[in-house]
Amino acid sequence: MQFEDLLEQYYFERYVLDVCIATLVRGGVTSKLDTYEFISPTDEAWGLPKYPDKTAILPPGADMVQAITAFIHMNRTYLNEPDSWLGTWIDPSTNICYIDITAIYFRIEDAMREAMTLSSKTQRKIVALYDFKREQPVYL
C-alpha cells in the first residue's frame, strides 16, 4: 500500500491496531476504511458479509495485524465502496476469527432477505447476521 507520508502510514497502522484490539476486547468490530469510523453498538442495524466468498478465516492465535493488513490490501477496492465496511468477528465457541467486507442494513427484514439471496449465489453460505444493538449474532 502506498502512503503519501509517514503520518498517513502511521494513522493506517494505528487503525489496524485499533481494529485488532477492539476485536479481541469486544469479540468483533465493524469500521469504515476511508474514515476509520467504528460503528456504534447502540445503532439499530444488522451486518452481513457483502461478498461471502471473500471472507478470511483465521485460526486461533493467528497474527491479526498481518491478516487484517493483508485483507485490506487484497480487498481495498471493495472496502472503499460507499456501502462497505471492514468487519471482524471471533466465534466464541471456536475462537476462529472471521474478517469480511460487511454490508449494513437498518431493517432486519432487508438484511435477512439479502443474506438468503447471497447464500443462494455464493459458495460460502451466510449462517448469521450481526445485531449491532444487542452485540450478538442472529442465526438464520
C-alpha positions in Angstrom: 0.0 0.0 0.0 1.3 3.4 -0.9 1.1 6.3 1.6 1.7 9.9 0.9 3.8 10.3 4.0 4.8 8.7 7.3 1.9 10.3 9.1 -0.7 8.7 6.8 1.1 5.3 7.2 1.1 5.6 11.0 -2.6 6.5 11.0 -3.3 3.4 9.0 -1.2 1.2 11.3 -2.9 2.7 14.3 -6.3 1.9 12.7 -5.3 -1.7 12.1 -4.2 -2.0 15.7 -7.5 -0.4 16.9 -9.4 -3.0 14.9 -7.4 -5.8 16.3 -7.7 -4.6 19.9 -11.5 -4.0 19.6 -11.9 -7.4 18.0 -10.1 -9.1 20.9 -11.9 -7.0 23.6 -15.4 -7.0 22.1 -15.4 -10.1 20.0 -15.7 -8.2 16.8 -16.0 -4.8 15.3 -17.2 -3.0 12.2 -15.4 0.0 10.8 -15.1 2.2 7.7 -11.7 2.0 6.0 -11.8 5.5 4.4 -12.7 7.4 7.6 -11.5 4.9 10.3 -15.0 5.3 11.9 -16.3 2.4 14.1 -20.0 1.6 14.1 -21.6 2.2 17.5 -23.1 -0.8 19.3 -26.2 1.4 20.1 -27.1 1.6 16.4 -30.2 -0.3 15.3 -28.6 -2.2 12.5 -27.7 -5.6 11.2 -24.5 -6.6 9.3 -23.7 -9.4 7.0 -20.9 -10.3 4.6 -21.4 -8.4 1.4 -19.1 -10.7 -0.5 -19.2 -14.0 1.4 -16.6 -15.7 -0.8 -14.0 -13.1 0.2 -14.3 -13.8 3.9 -10.9 -14.6 5.5 -10.9 -17.2 8.3 -8.1 -17.1 10.9 -7.3 -19.9 13.3 -6.9 -19.1 17.0 -3.7 -17.3 17.7 -3.1 -16.0 14.2 -1.4 -12.7 13.7 -4.4 -10.5 13.3 -2.4 -7.4 12.4 -0.8 -9.1 9.5 -4.0 -10.8 8.4 -6.1 -7.6 8.6 -3.5 -5.6 6.8 -3.3 -8.3 4.0 -7.1 -8.5 3.8 -7.3 -4.7 3.4 -4.7 -4.7 0.7 -6.4 -7.5 -1.3 -9.9 -6.0 -0.9 -9.3 -2.3 -0.9 -11.5 -1.6 -3.9 -14.4 -3.4 -2.3 -13.8 -1.8 1.1 -13.8 1.6 -0.4 -17.3 1.2 -1.8 -19.7 3.6 -0.1 -21.8 0.9 1.5 -18.9 -1.4 2.5 -17.4 -1.8 6.0 -14.5 -3.9 7.3 -16.0 -6.4 9.7 -14.3 -8.8 12.2 -15.9 -11.4 14.5 -14.5 -14.1 16.8 -16.7 -17.1 17.2 -16.7 -17.6 21.0 -17.1 -21.4 20.7 -14.1 -21.9 18.4 -12.0 -18.7 18.8 -11.8 -18.6 15.0 -11.7 -15.0 13.6 -13.6 -14.0 10.5 -12.7 -10.9 8.5 -15.1 -9.7 5.9 -16.5 -6.9 3.8 -19.7 -6.0 5.7 -22.9 -4.5 4.4 -25.2 -2.8 7.0 -28.9 -2.9 6.9 -31.3 -0.8 9.1 -34.2 -3.2 8.8 -33.8 -6.9 9.8 -36.2 -8.0 7.1 -33.9 -6.4 4.4 -30.8 -8.0 6.0 -32.4 -11.4 6.1 -33.6 -11.2 2.5 -30.1 -10.2 1.3 -28.5 -13.0 3.3 -30.8 -15.6 1.7 -30.2 -14.1 -1.8 -26.4 -14.1 -1.3 -26.4 -17.6 0.1 -28.1 -18.9 -3.0 -25.5 -17.3 -5.3 -22.2 -17.8 -3.5 -20.1 -20.8 -2.4 -19.9 -19.6 1.2 -23.3 -19.6 2.9 -24.3 -16.9 5.4 -25.4 -18.5 8.6 -25.9 -15.4 10.7 -26.4 -11.7 10.8 -24.8 -9.4 13.4 -27.1 -7.4 15.5 -25.2 -4.2 16.4 -27.5 -3.0 19.1 -27.5 -6.3 21.0 -23.9 -7.0 20.0 -24.7 -10.6 19.1 -25.2 -12.8 16.1 -28.7 -13.6 14.8 -28.6 -17.1 13.4 -30.7 -17.8 10.3 
